Amino acid sequence: MEFAISKFLPSYLNDNQNFLKDQIKMLTDEILKKIPESIKETQLDVLINQPSPKIRAEEYRRLNWFVIEVDFPLILGDSCCLFKVNDMEYLKSIDDKDDFINFIFLPISHYQLIIGSSDDKFNDNTQLANLNSEIARCSQNFFVSSEKSSQTMSLVKFLGNEMELFLREEIEQIVSDYFSEPNSLGLL
């Protein structure tokens, strides 16, 4: 059997190259269509189940809160809050159950944001240096800005780049669930 496969497979692949490319493109397109809905479902699951709203509220209550004015126009993203946790370099759009929250950033206008801090005061302006690019990265679909500048337009490339919500196991589960549906691609 192995001999037959190794003998005829190259010929089959060569003869059906266009068909196979079309099928792979169709499969890729179908999977990509399902990712935004899966992201929403995962975010809702995290918000509802991990941790409970009471535990989450208590965690936020222990933070010190400040309204900060910045000297550059902030963009407002579709993810609302950003979290700096466990001293990680990057911000993320949701905190997980076991995260230690260093900061929460919530832009409220073009030049103001609310900051929740685990410290008694907020005087770390280095945390603000890349805030707009982090807001764009953590936004799934859009952000709004008070100005149209080349600097603001350059942030579009960061939209939707945050994928920490999808652990490898979650992606594998989505793909597995998708393919377990009979005739999910309409190929049969």
N, C-alpha and C positions, 0 to 999 in steps of 0.2 A: 504494500500500500504506500509506504514512504517513497519508494522509487517512483511510483506512478505520479504522486503529488509533485515530487521534485522535478519530474520530467515534463509534466503538462502545465504546472502552475505558471512558469514564466510566459509560456505561449498564451495561456488564458488571460493573464494580466495584460499582456501586450495587446491582444485582440479586443479586450473590453476596457481599455484605458479610459476612454471618454465616458462610458457608462459609469464606471467606478468613480471617476472624478465627480460626476453629477450627483451620484448617491452620497458621496462623502460631503459635498457642499450642502446638499439638502439636509443631511443629518446634523451638520454643524449649525446651519441656520435654525433648525428646530430646537436644538439644545440652547442656543444663544437667546432665542425668544423666551424660553422658560426661566432664564436666570433672574430677570428683574422680579418676577413673581416669587421666586424662591427666596430672594433676598428679603422681600417684604415679610414672607412667612417666617423666616428665621429671626428677623428683628422682632416681630410680634411675639414669637415664642420666648425669646430672651427677655423681653420686657414683661411678659405675663408670668413666666415661671422661674426666672433666675436672676436675682433673688426676688422674694416677694416684695410687693410695693411698700409694705411697712418697713422691711429691712432696708430697702433702697432709700426711703425717706429718712430713716435714722442715720444712714451713712452720709447723706447730703447735709443733714442738720448739724453734724459735727464739724463741718467745714466753716471757715471764716469767709464771709462774702463781701465783695467790694465792687463798686461801680468805677470803672477806669475810663478815662478819656485818652484816646490815641491821637497821634499827629499825622495819621494817614487814613485814607478812606477804606473802611472795612467792607468786604463783600458779605452778603447774607446768604448762607447756603440752605439747602433743603434738608439738612440733617439736624438743624437746630443747635444742640450742644456738642461740644468737643471735649474729650477727656484726655488728660495726660495721666497715665497710670504707671505704677511700678517703675518710675523713672525712665520709661521708654523714650526713645528719641522722637518717635512720631506720635501724633494725636490719633484718636479713634472716635467714632461716632456713638459708641455705646460702651458702657462699662460692664464688665463681666463679674460674676459672683465673687470671685476671689481676688479681684483687683484692689490694690491700694491706690486710692485717688490722690494724686498730687495736686491737680488743678482741674477745674471745669471752666470752660470758656463759652459764654453765651452772648454773641453780638446782639445788641438791642437797637442800634442805630448805626449810621455810617461812621461815626467817630466815638461810639461808646460801646462798652461791653461789660457784662457782669462776670466776675471771676470768683469762683469758689476755690479756696486754697486750704491745704492742710497745715499751712504755716499761719502764724498770727498776723502776718501782713503780706502784701504782695509788692515786692520791689524788684522783681526779676524780669526786666524788660526784654531780656534775651528770649523769653518764652513767646514774645509777640512778634519777633523778627520775621518769621515765616507763617504767621497766622493765616493770611489770605490764601496762600498755597495749600495749607492744611485744610482750610474750610472747603476749598475747591476739591481737594483729593477725597474728602469725606462726604461730599455731596454726590448723590447718585445721578441726578438728572439736570440740575440747574443751580445757578446762583444769581443773585441780583446785585447790581452795583450802582452807586450814585454817579459814576462817571464812566465814559467809554474812552479808555486809553489803551495804548499798546501794552502797558503793564497788566492791566485788567484782562485784556484779550488773551494775553499769554497764559492766563490761568485756566482757560478752557481745556487745555490739554491734560489737566490733572483731574477733570471731572470723572468720578466713578472709579478712581484708582484704588480706593480702599477696599481690600478684599479680606480683611482679617475676620470678618463675620463668617466667612466660609472656610472652615477647617477642611482639610483634605477629606476627612471622613464624611462631612456633610456633602461635599461635591460628589464623592463616590456614591453616596446614598441617593442623591438626586438623579444621577445618571442611571443607577440601578433601578430606581422606581420608574423612571421614564421608559427604560427598555423592558420592564416587566409587564407594561401595559400591552395587551394584544394589539397588534397592528398599529402601534403608536406612530409610526412614520407613514402609514398608508402604503407600504411596499408589498404587502401580501394580498 
